[in-house]
Every structure is written in C-alpha cells, then in structure tokens.
Amino acid sequence: MFDSIKEKIAEFIVEKQLKNKREGSHTFTGFFGKAFTFFVAMPEDDHDFTHSLVVLNFLTENKKSIMVLTRDFKVSLLPPKYRTKAIEYNFKDISKLYLPSKKLSDKLTEMQFNASIDLNRKENLFYSLSANLVQAPVRIGFAKPDSDKFYNLQVVNGEDDPEISYKNFLNCLQMFQG
C-alpha cells in the first residue's frame, strides 16, 4: 500500500513538472534529417537493453550525436564507442519516490538536444521524466498508459518480442528521415 501512495505522489509531481512543458502541434516530416543531437534513455529491462542497441547503431550510422542515460553498472554493457557518451546514474540519483534526484534533474535540465528518445517499452516514471527534463522539441517513446504526457511522437508497440519491437521503432524513425 505504501508503494502505491508513493507512486501516486510521484505521478502528481511529474504531472506538475510537465504541465508547462506541453507545446502545440509539431510537424514531424523530415525532422530526423534536420536533427543532429539525440538524448537516449536506455531501457531498464536487461533483455530490452540488449535489443535496443540497434537504435544507437542506427543513430550513429546516420551521423547523429547521441548522449545515453543508463544505470552505472550497465555502462559496461554498452559497446565501447558509446561508453564515453553515457550519463550514468546510481541509486543515489533516484529519489525516495523513484524519480530523478534534484542533482540529476538539474544536470538533465541544462542539456539541449534536437530530440529525446525513451526506449523503455514498459511504463517507467524515472525514465519518462528524465527524457522530458532535457530540452528537446521532439520527444519520442513507446505508446503506454498516459504516454501523451511525455511524448509528442509515440510508437505503438503490440509486440512482446523486444527484437521486433526495436526493429519497428527503427522503421518509425526511418519514416521521418525526410
């Protein structure tokens, strides 16, 4: 019961933080070709983490600059070329409400990107908020309950298989290459 109360409080705090962040409509046609800097929140799930690396490879192949958010112990799971582009966080960076700590929030808020991507297929307030704290006009994530609060471009995913899910995610990004 205590966790559900904490979850409701966290949802309220996130809603309040994002209230002023909502913008009007965007035209996504060709945004991928115009965007050069990407913030990528890696999946919390280990199996998803491995399969989501195709998204990082795709961005690199298209000469995009990326910054990756992941747990400190998962940085070693990233291919070497991405390790220097990682923002790692540990348990001290997670508040009692399972949200980014003030220190991490302040760090993310100072960053600017052309697009922010959350690769978590399951609802995760920590990553959803992190992907919104960075300054980015385009915020992309998988469609989940209440995901319209977080992302202005949502990828619908009806797949249980993470490999297929991330390939579908790439297909969606490719549609916006212009």
PECORFEN-V86104 format. One record per helix or strand of 3 or more residues. SS is the DSSP state (H for helix, E for strand). FROM is the first residue (numbers start at 1). LEN is the number of residues. If there is no record, write none. Layout:
BEGIN
ss->{SS	SS}
from->{FROM	FROM}
len->{LEN	LEN}
END
This chain:
BEGIN
ss->{H	H	E	H	E	H	H	E	H	H	E	H	E	H	E	H}
from->{2	31	37	46	65	72	80	86	91	102	115	125	138	147	153	162}
len->{17	4	5	16	7	6	4	4	3	8	4	9	5	3	3	14}
END
